[in-house]
C-alpha cells in the first residue's frame, strides 16, 4: 500500500490554477507521486490517501477526461466527488464568485473548476480556504500538462534536453505546455501560423523559465523545418469549444500544421506523438497516427487520472 508518509505536507492547501505558479521541484513532486500511484493502481493496491474527503467539481464546459478522471481519482483515494453543473448552482443566477468560494469552502475539501475565464478561477482561489484546481480555461490547461510531462518521462526516462514540437493553434494547451516544458529544461518549438501564435505573456513566462532550466522556447511558422529531430510531436484541435463558427476559416488557415505519417517520419526515429483529445481526424491529426506505433495518446489520456490523483493527494489537507 502507498503509505501516507509518501505525501509531504509542504503543498497542502495550495491551489493549482496555472503551471507558472509552481516550481519545477513542486511539479516534480506531483510526477513522482503519480508514478507511484499508477504502479499501485495497476497492482490493485489500495492507496486511500484522502479518506472521507470531498471534492467539488464545477463545470461550465462539457468534459470526458477531466470529469471522469477527477471523479474516479478522488474515489480511489478514499474520498467522494460531487459534480456541480454550473447552470444548477446559484452562480448561474448571479451569486458572486467570492460568496460561492466562501460557502463551498465550508462544505468541501477541494474544488475543481472547468470554465471559460481564467480570472474566474483566480478569484475562486483567492477567496476560497480550500485548494482550487483549474480543470481548464480558455487561457490554461495545467492538469493536462501534468499528464503530458508524466507520459513523456515514462517513455523517454527524462525531460531535460528533449525537443518537443507543438503544431497548430497556439491555444491554451500550447501556452500551458510551453511553460511546463520550459521548467523542465526541454527545447520547446511552437510551429504555428503567425496569426495563431501563443499569447505573448505565455511566451515571456516560458522563456524566463527556460533561462533557469537550460531549456529553450522557439516560435516558427515553418512546420516542416520545426519537426526535424523532434523527440515529441504534439497537437490539439484547431477549433476549441466556443469557436465552432470559425471552424472553416481555421481549417484553411492551419492547413499544413497537422500531424500525419509524413510528419512522424520527419521527426526523430523514436519520436512519440501526443494529443490531448478529442481529436478531429483529418484536420490536426490523422487516425493512422493516433493508432500508430509511435502514439502515446492513450497512455497520455490515462495519465490524467494518475497525475490528478497525485495533485489531489498533495494539496488537499
C-alpha positions in Angstrom: 0.0 0.0 0.0 1.2 3.6 -0.7 1.8 5.0 2.8 0.7 8.4 3.8 4.3 9.3 4.6 4.9 9.3 0.9 2.9 12.5 0.7 4.6 15.6 2.2 2.9 18.5 3.9 4.6 21.3 2.0 1.9 21.6 -0.7 -1.2 21.1 1.5 -3.7 23.9 0.8 -2.1 25.1 -2.4 -4.2 25.9 -5.4 -3.2 24.9 -8.9 -4.6 27.4 -11.3 -1.7 27.6 -13.8 1.7 25.9 -14.3 3.7 29.1 -14.0 2.8 29.4 -10.3 4.6 26.1 -9.3 8.3 25.5 -9.3 10.0 22.6 -11.1 10.5 20.9 -7.8 6.9 21.2 -6.9 5.8 19.9 -10.3 8.3 17.1 -10.0 6.8 16.0 -6.7 3.4 15.6 -8.5 5.0 13.5 -11.2 6.9 11.3 -8.8 3.8 10.5 -6.7 1.8 10.0 -9.9 4.3 7.3 -11.0 3.8 5.5 -7.6 0.1 5.8 -7.7 -0.1 4.4 -11.2 2.0 1.5 -10.1 -0.2 0.9 -7.1 -3.4 1.1 -9.2 -2.1 -1.4 -11.8 -1.1 -3.8 -8.9 -4.6 -3.3 -7.4 -3.0 -2.0 -4.2 -5.2 0.3 -2.1 -4.0 3.9 -1.8 -6.6 5.7 0.2 -4.6 8.8 0.9 -7.7 11.1 1.3 -10.3 9.1 3.3 -13.5 10.9 3.8 -12.5 14.0 1.8 -15.0 15.6 -0.6 -14.0 17.1 -4.0 -16.5 19.6 -5.6 -16.3 19.8 -9.4 -17.9 22.9 -11.1 -18.3 22.5 -14.9 -19.2 25.3 -17.3 -17.9 23.3 -20.3 -18.6 19.7 -21.3 -15.9 17.1 -20.4 -14.9 13.5 -20.8 -11.4 13.1 -19.4 -11.5 15.9 -16.8 -14.7 14.8 -15.2 -14.2 11.1 -15.2 -10.5 11.2 -14.1 -11.2 13.5 -11.2 -14.4 11.7 -10.1 -12.7 8.3 -10.3 -9.5 9.6 -8.8 -10.9 11.0 -5.6 -12.9 7.8 -5.1 -9.7 5.7 -5.5 -8.1 8.0 -2.9 -10.8 7.2 -0.4 -13.0 10.3 -0.9 -16.0 11.3 -3.0 -16.6 13.6 -5.9 -19.5 15.9 -6.2 -20.4 17.0 -9.8 -21.7 20.6 -9.8 -23.3 21.8 -13.0 -22.7 25.5 -13.2 -26.2 26.0 -14.5 -27.7 24.4 -11.4 -25.6 26.5 -8.9 -26.6 30.0 -7.8 -23.6 31.1 -9.8 -25.9 30.8 -12.8 -28.3 33.3 -11.1 -25.7 35.9 -10.3 -24.2 34.8 -7.0 -20.7 36.2 -6.7 -17.6 34.1 -7.0 -16.4 35.4 -3.6 -19.7 34.2 -1.9 -19.5 30.9 -3.8 -15.9 30.3 -2.7 -16.7 31.1 0.9 -19.7 28.8 1.1 -18.2 25.9 -0.8 -15.1 26.1 1.4 -17.4 25.2 4.4 -18.6 22.0 2.7 -15.7 20.7 0.6 -12.1 19.8 1.0 -11.1 20.8 -2.6 -12.6 22.3 -5.7 -12.1 21.7 -9.4 -13.5 24.2 -11.9 -13.7 23.9 -15.7 -14.8 27.2 -17.2 -14.1 29.9 -19.7 -12.4 32.8 -17.8 -9.0 32.4 -16.1 -9.9 35.4 -13.9 -12.9 33.4 -12.5 -10.5 30.6 -11.4 -8.1 33.1 -9.9 -10.9 34.8 -8.0 -12.2 31.5 -6.6 -8.7 30.6 -5.5 -8.2 34.0 -3.9 -11.3 33.7 -1.8 -11.6 30.0 -1.0 -9.9 28.5 2.0 -9.6 25.1 0.2 -7.4 24.3 -2.8 -8.8 25.3 -6.1 -7.7 23.3 -9.2 -8.1 24.6 -12.8 -9.7 21.9 -14.9 -9.4 24.0 -18.0 -10.0 27.7 -19.0 -9.7 29.5 -22.3 -6.2 30.5 -21.2 -4.7 27.4 -19.5 -4.9 23.7 -19.2 -2.5 22.9 -16.3 -3.7 19.4 -15.4 -3.3 18.2 -18.9 0.3 19.4 -18.8 1.0 17.2 -15.7 -0.2 14.2 -17.7 1.8 15.2 -20.7 5.1 15.5 -18.8 4.4 12.3 -16.9 3.9 10.5 -20.3 7.0 11.8 -21.9 9.1 11.0 -18.8 7.6 7.4 -18.8 8.5 6.9 -22.4 11.9 8.6 -22.5 13.2 8.4 -18.9 13.9 12.2 -18.7 12.6 15.5 -19.8 15.8 17.6 -19.9 17.0 18.4 -23.3 14.2 16.7 -25.3 12.8 18.6 -28.3 9.1 19.0 -28.1 7.4 20.4 -31.2 3.8 21.6 -30.9 2.0 22.2 -34.2 -1.2 24.1 -34.9 -3.1 26.7 -32.9 -1.2 28.4 -30.1 -4.1 28.0 -27.8 -4.5 27.4 -24.0 -2.9 23.9 -24.4 0.1 25.3 -26.2 0.5 28.1 -23.7 0.5 25.8 -20.7 2.6 23.1 -22.3 5.2 25.7 -23.3 5.7 26.8 -19.7 5.7 23.3 -18.3 8.3 22.1 -20.9 10.5 25.1 -20.2 10.5 24.5 -16.5 11.9 21.0 -17.2 14.7 22.1 -19.5 13.1 20.9 -22.7 13.6 22.5 -26.1 10.1 23.7 -27.0 9.2 24.7 -30.5 5.7 26.1 -31.4 5.1 25.8 -35.1 2.0 28.0 -35.8 0.9 30.5 -38.4 1.8 34.0 -37.3 -1.8 34.9 -36.5 -2.2 31.8 -34.3 1.0 32.2 -32.2 0.6 31.7 -28.5 0.0 34.7 -26.2 3.0 37.0 -25.6 2.6 36.6 -21.8 2.9 32.8 -22.0 5.9 33.2 -24.3 7.6 35.6 -21.9 6.9 33.3 -18.9 8.2 30.3 -20.7 11.4 32.0 -21.8 12.1 33.1 -18.2 11.6 29.5 -17.0 13.8 28.2 -19.8 16.6 30.6 -18.7 16.6 28.9 -15.2 16.3 25.3 -16.5 18.6 25.4 -19.5 15.8 24.8 -21.9 14.6 27.0 -24.8 11.5 28.3 -26.4 11.3 29.0 -30.2 8.4 30.2 -32.3 8.4 29.3 -36.1 5.9 29.4 -38.9 7.5 26.5 -40.9 6.2 23.2 -39.6 8.4 21.1 -41.9 11.6 22.6 -40.6 10.3 22.5 -37.0 9.7 18.8 -36.8 13.2 17.7 -37.8 14.8 15.8 -35.0 11.8 16.2 -32.7 11.6 13.8 -29.8 7.9 14.6 -29.1 5.2 15.8 -31.6 2.1 17.4 -30.0 -1.0 18.9 -31.4 -4.5 19.9 -30.3 -7.8 20.6 -32.0 -7.8 23.6 -34.3 -11.3 24.7 -33.2 -11.8 24.8 -29.5 -15.1 24.9 -27.6 -16.8 28.2 -28.3 -15.1 28.7 -31.7 -17.3 26.5 -33.8 -18.5 29.3 -36.0 -14.8 29.9 -37.0 -14.2 26.2 -38.0 -14.0 26.6 -41.8 -11.6 29.6 -41.6 -9.4 27.9 -39.0 -9.1 24.7 -41.1 -8.0 26.8 -44.0 -5.6 28.9 -42.0 -4.0 25.9 -40.2 -3.7 23.6 -43.2 -0.2 22.1 -43.2 0.2 22.4 -39.5 -1.2 19.0 -38.6 0.5 15.6 -37.8 0.3 12.8 -40.4 2.5 9.9 -41.2 4.9 12.1 -43.1 5.3 14.4 -40.1 6.2 11.5 -37.9 8.8 10.2 -40.5 10.4 13.6 -40.5 10.9 13.6 -36.7 13.4 11.5 -34.8 13.0 7.8 -35.4 11.9 7.1 -31.9 9.7 10.2 -31.6 6.4 9.9 -29.7 3.1 11.5 -30.7 0.8 13.2 -28.2 -2.7 14.7 -28.5 -4.8 15.8 -25.5 -8.1 14.7 -27.2 -10.7 14.9 -28.5 -9.2 14.5 -32.0 -10.7 15.8 -35.2 -9.3 13.3 -37.7 -8.3 14.7 -41.0 -7.7 18.1 -39.5 -4.9 18.4 -36.9 -4.0 14.7 -36.9 -4.8 11.5 -38.7 -6.4 8.5 -37.2 -3.5 6.4 -38.6 -1.0 8.3 -36.4 -3.2 8.2 -33.2 -3.4 4.5 -33.5 0.1 4.1 -34.9 3.2 2.5 -33.2 4.6 5.9 -32.1 1.5 7.2 -30.5 1.3 7.7 -26.7 -2.0 9.4 -26.9 -4.0 6.9 -24.9 -1.3 6.5 -22.2 -1.4 10.3 -22.0 -5.2 10.2 -21.5 -4.8 7.5 -18.8 -2.2 9.6 -17.1 -4.7 12.3 -16.4 -6.1 10.0 -13.8 -2.7 9.3 -12.1 -1.3 12.8 -12.3 -4.5 14.4 -10.9 -4.7 11.9 -8.1 -1.2 12.8 -7.1 -2.1 16.5 -7.3 -5.2 16.0 -5.1 -3.2 13.9 -2.6 -0.5 16.6 -2.3 -2.8 19.7 -2.0 -5.9 18.5 -0.1 -5.2 18.6 3.7 
